[in-house]
Amino acid sequence: MGENSGWLPDAMSTVAGEVDTLFYFTMYVSTIIFVAVVAAMVLFVVRYRRRKESDVPDPVHEPRWLEMTWVVLPTILVMIVFTWGFRVFVDLHTAPPDSYEISVRGAQWFWEFEYANGVTSPNELYVPVDKPVKLRMTASDVLHSFFIPAFRVKMDVIPDRYTSVWFEATEVGEYQIFCTEYCGTSHSAMLAKVHVVTQAEFDEWLTAQNQDLPPAELGAQLFSQYTCNVCHVDTNVGPRLNGILGSTRRFTDGTELVADESYILESILNPSEKIVEGYGMQMPSTFTTLSQKQLDGLVAYISTLE
Ligand code: CUA
């Protein structure tokens, strides 16, 4: 078991097989008991139904062995599931001491991964294969929940508190990360990918992230990684950013201003300061953790949008 059965996604971490075996055990035992109970019920209804008006049932004296059986057997089954489940629970919650640590931040509506050397990677988690990885997670705004189905790990991500998950990926590949707790308008777009790569590829990727890109290129990368386009280009959740530089923006308080680079920067860092007429206060103020270089890049890129 633990192979793909059509029920569950392929099991791709060291703990996934154990989780699946326990799941199938519980499911098969429940199915067998369910079928046996329903079959006995149908049989008894037919066989012992009242046939005549004058039928009066005999008083029932259950044999002791039967009473004992249906007390003892379910107790044993429940204890098996409990001890087994507890062991898997402990395994799932105890990261090996040599785990590679990555910080995770959940925010409306993206996942941000930060590595020990300061590299941040929005919505793309790179991890080495066959190595335990521990994620230290927190949220900037509201409750989120971090879920990688292929690894069978899932944990709430909470503001002002740390939670964690750990896993050891067993095969190179690309797997889906979901947010599984409703967290506002674009909850369903709060998707990320985990890329499981070889140790060599991982080291190479981590070094390459420090590369100096021209500001507008860095900005373009961040714009799509933080999914800014979901609200500002693809839909009308936030004001359109195309041709923003030099355009006149009117705000809800009646004032107006010709958009320049400082206005763009202010709107990224403190979106509630000036709200464009016709829009609500939707944008999360979660971008204050970006570095100056990243902010410069975003401003440069947004200024070029046509
Ligand atoms: Cu974050 Cu749902």
Boltz pocket constraint, residues with backbone or C-beta under 6 A from the ligand:
constraints:
  - pocket:
      binder: B
      contacts: [[A, 106], [A, 107], [A, 109], [A, 143], [A, 144], [A, 145], [A, 179], [A, 180], [A, 181], [A, 182], [A, 183], [A, 184], [A, 187], [A, 188], [A, 190]]
      max_distance: 6.0
